[in-house]
Amino acid sequence: MTQEKIDRINALYAKSQTEEGLTAEERKEQQELRAEYIHSVKRNLSLQLENTVVVDEQGNKRKVQKKGTKRVTH
């Protein structure tokens, strides 16, 4: 997500809070930009978690697992 798109999200929000409000076209643009922003945040968090390692009290390291997946132990 580019800074220009984030700035546009903020501008549309600010305009929505005025008496003028948003046009139907602007509301649609705002919804699309918000959806793109949420997708971007989720994708970035997922990538960060894929590279996260948990260290237990004994010093054992293990990668973070997605909820619902089972860790294979040897």
C-alpha positions as CSV (number, residue, x, y, z in Angstrom):
1,M,0.0,0.0,0.0
2,T,1.5,3.3,-1.1
3,Q,1.6,6.4,1.1
4,E,-0.6,8.2,-1.5
5,K,-3.3,5.6,-1.0
6,I,-3.1,6.0,2.8
7,D,-3.3,9.7,2.4
8,R,-6.3,9.3,0.2
9,I,-8.0,7.1,2.8
10,N,-7.4,9.8,5.4
11,A,-8.6,12.6,3.1
12,L,-11.8,10.7,2.4
13,Y,-12.4,10.1,6.1
14,A,-11.9,13.7,6.9
15,K,-14.3,14.7,4.1
16,S,-16.9,12.2,5.4
17,Q,-16.8,13.9,8.8
18,T,-17.8,17.3,7.2
19,E,-21.3,18.5,6.5
20,E,-20.7,17.9,2.8
21,G,-20.0,14.2,3.3
22,L,-18.9,11.8,0.5
23,T,-20.5,11.3,-2.9
24,A,-21.5,7.7,-3.8
25,E,-18.4,7.4,-6.0
26,E,-16.2,8.6,-3.1
27,R,-17.8,6.1,-0.7
28,K,-17.1,3.3,-3.1
29,E,-13.5,4.5,-3.5
30,Q,-13.2,4.6,0.3
31,Q,-14.5,1.1,0.7
32,E,-12.1,-0.3,-2.0
33,L,-9.1,1.5,-0.4
34,R,-10.0,0.3,3.1
35,A,-10.3,-3.3,1.8
36,E,-6.9,-3.0,0.1
37,Y,-5.4,-1.6,3.3
38,I,-6.8,-4.4,5.5
39,H,-5.5,-7.0,3.0
40,S,-2.1,-5.4,3.1
41,V,-2.0,-5.4,6.9
42,K,-3.0,-9.0,7.1
43,R,-0.5,-10.1,4.5
44,N,2.3,-8.2,6.2
45,L,1.4,-9.7,9.6
46,S,1.3,-13.2,8.1
47,L,4.7,-12.8,6.6
48,Q,6.1,-11.5,9.9
49,L,4.7,-14.4,11.8
50,E,6.1,-16.9,9.3
51,N,9.5,-15.7,10.4
52,T,8.8,-15.7,14.1
53,V,10.5,-18.2,16.4
54,V,9.3,-19.0,20.0
55,V,11.9,-20.0,22.5
56,D,10.7,-22.0,25.5
57,E,12.2,-22.2,29.0
58,Q,14.6,-25.0,28.0
59,G,15.9,-22.9,25.1
60,N,14.1,-25.0,22.4
61,K,13.2,-23.0,19.3
62,R,10.1,-23.6,17.2
63,K,8.4,-21.7,14.5
64,V,5.0,-20.2,15.1
65,Q,2.2,-22.5,13.7
66,K,-1.0,-21.4,12.1
67,K,-4.0,-22.1,14.4
68,G,-5.4,-25.6,13.7
69,T,-2.1,-27.1,12.3
70,K,-0.4,-29.7,14.3
71,R,3.3,-29.6,15.0
72,V,5.2,-32.7,14.1
73,T,7.6,-33.9,16.8
74,H,10.5,-36.3,16.4
